[in-house]
């Protein structure tokens, strides 16, 4: 798998990945999440220009020779209170269960420098908090939340995401190890 900052021309493909990945929430009774609009083109452009958008692609020779490389998944990150905060990570369902999300997270860790990773996620969705726990993240207590994470959670609450239990999680640098947990 190859991971790099996507081109501006590929940003619409990231929105399509987000829509496709969101459909899985419908089966959990979370239609509002499935119907949520992906990041706007201007938001994706800002992440891309800052070098904080990552996309995963098939290795050369694995895709059809006559097809251009298309992203299989993507991740957006930003610095928050000295941490590399994962704003969004999505993998197209046709490419799920291949380690793409984990590879994107590990790459964001490298790109973000020697800093912990943080994210906010749904506590009870199997491919959210339970998945992140398997790759080295732990749930933060309220006392451990930084001002930036509190602001992110307040924004999420204002958007109505608190209709379902949510948590903040953190992984220390190198916390997944080379073999993972």
SVG drawing of the C-alpha trace seen along z (x, -y; Angstrom):
<svg xmlns="http://www.w3.org/2000/svg" viewBox="-32 -26 41 34">
<polyline fill="none" stroke="black" stroke-width="0.4" points="0.0,0.0 1.2,-3.5 0.2,-6.4 0.7,-10.1 -1.0,-13.4 -3.7,-13.3 -3.7,-15.7 -6.3,-18.4 -8.0,-16.4 -8.5,-13.4 -10.3,-15.3 -13.7,-14.5 -12.8,-10.8 -12.3,-11.3 -15.9,-12.6 -17.1,-9.5 -15.2,-7.3 -16.8,-9.1 -20.3,-8.6 -19.7,-4.9 -18.2,-4.3 -21.0,-6.1 -23.6,-3.6 -22.5,-1.1 -24.0,-3.3 -27.4,-2.9 -27.5,0.7 -26.9,-0.4 -29.8,-2.8 -27.6,-5.8 -29.1,-7.0 -28.2,-10.6 -24.5,-9.7 -24.9,-7.8 -26.6,-10.9 -24.1,-13.4 -22.4,-15.4 -18.6,-14.6 -16.1,-17.3 -16.6,-20.2 -14.2,-20.6 -12.8,-23.8 -12.1,-21.8 -10.4,-19.0 -8.3,-21.5 -7.1,-23.2 -6.0,-19.8 -4.4,-18.9 -2.5,-22.2 -1.3,-21.8 0.0,-18.3 -2.4,-16.9 -4.6,-14.8 -3.4,-11.3 -4.8,-8.8 -4.0,-5.1 -3.6,-3.6 -3.0,-0.1 0.7,0.6 1.6,0.4 0.7,3.5 -2.2,4.4 -4.7,2.2 -5.8,2.6 -3.1,1.2 -5.6,-1.0 -7.1,-2.6 -5.5,-5.5 -4.7,-5.0 -7.7,-5.9 -7.7,-6.4 -9.0,-3.4 -9.2,-5.3 -8.1,-8.6 -7.2,-10.4 -7.3,-14.0 -5.2,-15.2 -4.4,-18.4 -2.3,-19.5 -4.4,-19.9 -2.7,-20.7 0.6,-19.2 -1.0,-16.0 -1.6,-14.7 -5.4,-14.7 -7.1,-12.4 -10.1,-14.4 -11.4,-11.7 -10.4,-8.3 -12.5,-6.4 -11.9,-3.4 -14.1,-2.5 -16.1,0.6 -14.9,2.5 -11.4,2.3 -12.2,2.8 -10.4,5.3 -7.1,4.9 -5.3,2.8 -5.7,-0.4 -7.1,-2.4 -4.4,-1.3 -1.7,-2.1 -3.2,-5.6 -3.1,-6.1 0.4,-4.9 1.5,-7.2 -0.2,-10.2 1.7,-9.3 5.0,-9.5 4.0,-12.7 2.8,-14.4 6.2,-13.9 6.9,-12.4 3.5,-13.3 0.6,-11.3 -2.3,-10.6 -5.8,-11.6 -9.3,-11.2 -13.0,-11.3 -15.2,-8.5 -18.4,-6.5 -17.9,-4.4 -20.2,-1.5 -19.7,-1.2 -17.5,1.9 -15.3,0.2 -14.8,-2.9 -13.7,-2.8 -13.3,1.0 -11.2,1.0 -9.0,-1.9 -8.5,-0.1 -7.1,2.9 -4.5,0.7 -3.2,-0.9 -5.6,-3.8 -7.1,-4.2 -10.2,-6.1 -9.4,-9.4 -11.2,-10.3 -12.9,-13.7 -10.0,-14.9 -7.5,-14.1 -9.2,-16.1 -7.2,-19.0 -8.8,-22.4 -8.7,-21.5 -10.4,-18.2 -13.0,-19.8 -13.7,-22.3 -13.9,-19.5 -16.4,-17.6 -18.5,-20.7 -18.6,-21.2 -19.6,-17.6 -22.3,-17.9 -23.6,-21.0 -23.8,-19.0 -25.9,-16.3 -23.3,-13.6 -23.9,-13.0 -27.2,-11.2 -24.9,-8.2 -22.1,-7.7 -18.8,-9.2 -15.3,-9.1 -11.9,-10.8 -9.0,-8.4 -5.2,-8.7 -2.3,-6.6 1.2,-7.3 4.0,-7.6 4.9,-4.2 2.0,-2.8 0.9,-0.4 4.4,1.1 5.6,2.7 3.3,5.7 0.4,3.9 -1.8,4.8"/>
</svg>
